[in-house]
Amino acid sequence: MRILIVAILIAATGWSGYWWFGASTVENGLKDWFAERHADGWVAEYDTLETHGFPNRFDTTIDGLMLADPATGLAWRAPFFQILALSYQPGHIIAAWPQEQTVQTPLETITIENETMRGSVVFSPTKNFELQRMNTELSALRVASDRDWDAEMSSGQLAIRQTTARANAYDIFIEGIGVKPASDVLDRVDPLEKLPNSFETLRADFTVGFDAPWDRFAIEQQRPQPTSIAFKTVQATWGHLDLRLAGELDIDAAGRPSGTLTIKAKNWRDMIGIAVDSGTLGPDLAKTIERGLGALAGLSGNAQTLDIPLTFRDGGVYMGFVPLGPAPVFRLR
């Protein structure tokens, strides 16, 4: 019995020492990170930073958080932020955001409110903390800008994981339920209120290749830039309108895409009618576009569904030989 008691005491002392060392490492590592960002010219401030959770957890709470990157003009302010981890699995953390926080950009200040905003993140067991997978869930999200617009979402999910057997590539899944677009967008797009004020579903499943991994240096130094995007499916359902997209794009060093995306639009004539109502299209031009697209839709055997390929090349977007306008530039600040 005496030997058993001694063994238990030794084990408890050893585990206590391990927890104290681990908690100190986590806490001091975060404090050092803030100090390094401050030395780089960031605004990197907090009121308190403490780790608790003995004996099985490293639960760190940062109160009074303020981060601002002068290179991008982005800033984030939150009353608290929590990083929760099991003491025997420190590379797998739970991140918890407050129910209200603000993000500032060079153009506006955005207030974010929610009932739930938390994520599960798994990093590689190296000092670079390379992202392996992440899953974030949201509920009752509301976003409001000081430029007089707001948007809402009933629930949402963001999932990211490293692509198997491909370096610096990530599979990404995004889903939003009950998404109400920005109020000013609704006013412009659907001024006659022919559609519901929210999307039933917004869903995207795609793979993005980058020129570098997403790790600690992606935040501290330079964001990885996309080199390719493979859209497995993108779907937006808004009332009786349904829009889907699939295809692959290669991205050059300047962020210009090349490749082909196929767009499938159900009840596309109603989309043109809404564009006319909003003033985006003039009636005469709309009739011309409708006749041309009607001929294409007829080839598919279903006049209500449009199935067309869009080609991206030389910085532009083309439907066949017809130029539609400049292509978006894929660059992360």
N, C-alpha and C positions, 0 to 999 in steps of 0.2 A: 504493500500500500504506500509506504514511504517513497519507494522508487517511482510509482505512478504519479504521486503528488509532485515530486521534483520534476518529472518529465513534463507535466502540465504547466508548471510554473516556468520552465525553460521555454516551452513552446509559446506561452502567452507573452513572455518578455521579448522573445524573438519577433513575434508578429507585431507587437507594439512598436518595436524599433523599426520594423519594415514600414509600418503605416506612417510613423512620424517622418521617416526619411522620404517616403513617397509623397506625402502631403507637402512637405517642405519643398521638394523638387518641383511639384506642380505649381505651388504658389510662387516660388521664387522665379520659375521659368516665365510665368505670365508677367510678373513685375518687371523682369528684365526685358521682355518683349515690348512692353509699354515704354520703358526707358529708351530702347533702341529706336522706336518709332519717333519719340520726341526728339532724339538726337538727329533723326533724318529730316526734321522740319515739320512733322505732323503735329496736330493737336491731339494728344493722347493722355487723357485725364480720367481719374476715377476718385471716388470718395473713400471707399474701402474695398479691399480684396482679401477674402478669407476662405480657407478650406476647412471643412468639417466632415463628419461622417464616420468617425472611428466606430467599429473596427473594419467594416467591410466596404466602405465607400470613400471616394475622394470627391466631395461635393463642394465646388468652388462657386461663390457668389461675388459678382463685381457690382457694387452699387455706385450710382451717380456717374454712369459711363458716358464719355464723349470722345469720338474719334473723327478726325478730319484729315483727308489726304490733299495736300496743296497741289499735287500734280494733276488731279482729276477734278478738284473742286467739290468732291463728294464728302458729306459729313453725316454721322449717325450719332444720335443722342438717345439714351435709354435710362430709365430709373434703375434698372438692374439687368443683369444677364447671368444665366447660370450654366455651368458646365459640370455635368454629373457623370461619374464613372465608377464602376466596380473596382475596388483596390487590387483585385487579382486579374483584371482585364482592362488596363488603363488606355489601351488603344481604341476602345469602343466607348464612345461618349454619347450622352444625351444632352442636347442643347435646348434650353428653354428661354423664350423671349417674353417680355412683359406684355400686358394687354394694351399698352399704348407706347409708341416710340415715334421718333421723327427722323426723316431723311432729308437732307438738304442737297440740292444740286445747284449748279451755277444759274439755273433758271427759276427755281421755285423751292418751297419748303413743303414737304409732304408728311402728313400725320397718318400713322398706321394704327388702327384699332382692331382687336380680335378677341375672340373667346379662347381660342387655342392656337398656339404657334410653337411647335416643338419639332425637333429633328433628331434622328439617330444617325450617327456618323462613325464610320470605321476607317482608321488610318493605318498605313503600313507601319510596322514596328521599327522605324528608322528615324533619325534626327530630322529628316526633311518632312515627315508627317504627310506622305503622299496619300491623296484621297483614294480609297478603295471602293466604298459605296456609301450612299446617303439616302435617307428617306425622311421627308418633311411633310407634316400634315397641318392643315389650316382649317379653321371653322369661324364662321361669322366675321369674315374679314371686311373691313371698310377702310378705304383710302381716300383722304381728302387733301386737296392742294390749296395753298393760299392764292392760287390763280383762279379760284371759283369753279372747280370741278371736283367731283367725287365719283368713286366706283365701289362696287360691293361684290362679294362672292360668298355663297352659302357654305361651301366646303371645297377644299382643294388638296392636291397631292403633288409633290415633286420627288421623283426617284432617280438617282444617278448611280451607275456602277461602272467600273472599269470594263472595257470590252475585252473579252477573252482572246488571248493570243494576238493582240494588236497594241503596240505601244502608244501611249498618249491619246487613246481614244476612249470615249465614254458613251454608254447607252443612257439615254435620257427619256423619261416618261413624265408628262405633265398632264394633269386633268383638273378642270374646274367645273363645278356644278353650280347652277344658278348664278352665272356671272353677269353682273350688270355693268356695262361699259361706262366709261366716264360720261357724266351728265352732258357735257358740252358736245361730245361725240354723238350721243343719242339725238340731241337737238338738231345737229347738222344732218345726220344720216337718215333719220326717220322723223321729219318734222310733222307729218300727218298722223303719226302714232299708229301705223298699220301693223306693227309688229309688237310682240311682248317687250317689256323693258329689260329683259335679261335673256341671255343664251341658256338653252337647256343644258347644252354640253359643249365644252371646249376640250379637245383631247389632242395630244401630239406624242408620237413615239418615233424617235429618231436617234441616230448615232453621229457624234461629232468627233472628228479628228483634230488634234491640236499640235502645235510645234513644240510644246513642252508640257510636262505633267502639271496637274493642279496639286500643288503642295504649299508649304508655308511661304516659299519664295514668290508664288503667284500673287500673294497679298503684299508681301514686303517689298518686292522689287518691280516686276513687270508681269502683266496679265498674259497667259498663253493665248496665242491667236489661232483661230480656226483654219484648218487646211482642207477640210472636206465636211460635207453634211449629207447624210443619207436619210431621207424621210421615208420611214416605213408607212406611216399614215399620219395625216393631220386632218381633224374633223371639227367643223363648227356647225352646230344645229341651232337655228334661231327661228322659232315659230315653224312655218312650213318650208323654210329655206334650209338647204343642206349643202355645205361646201366641203369638198375633200381634196387632198393633195398628196402626191407621192412622187419620188424621184431622187436623183443624186446630183450633187454639185461639188465641183472642186473649187477651192478658194486659193487665189494666188497671194503673193506677199503683200500686195496692195489692198487685199480684201475683196477683189473682184471675183464674182462667181462665173463658172462655166459649166454647162451641163443642161439637162432637161428635166423639167417638172411637169407632171400631168395633173390637170385640174378637172375635177368632176363636180358640176354644179346642178343641183336638182331645183326645178322651178326657177330657172335662170332668167326667164322673162320678167318675173316679179322683181328680181334684183335690179334689172335695168329700169323698171318703173320706179323703184325706190330711189335710184340714182337721179332720175329726172325730177322727182318730187323734192329732193334735197338740193337741186340746182347744180349737182356735180356734172350732169350731162344735159345738153340742150336737146329739145324734142327732135329736131331734124337729125342731129348726129345719132341720137338713140335709135331712130328708125333705121338708119343705115347699118348701125352695129347689129340691131336685131335681125335684119334680113341676112347679113353675112353669117352670124352665129346660128341662125335658124337653118341655113343650108348645111352647116357642119353638124348640128344636132341631128338633122334628118339622116345623115350617113350612119349614125349609130343605131338607128331603128327606134329611138325614143325621143320625140321632139321636145319633151319637157326636161330632158337631162342632157347637159352639155359635157362633152369629154374632149378636152383639147390639150395638146402639148405646148408648153412654153419653153423656148430655147434661150439660154443665157450665154452671151458671148460678147467680147470686146466692150464690156461695160454696159451693155444694153440688154433688153428683154424683147424677144421676137415671137410672134405667132406665125409660124411659117416664115415667109419673107417680109412680113409686115412688122415694122418696129413699133413697140408699145411704149417705150420710154426707157429711162436709165435704170439699171439694175441696182438693188441695194448693196451697200458696202458693208462687209462683215468684219468689223474691227472692234475689239474690246479696249476700252480706255483703262 
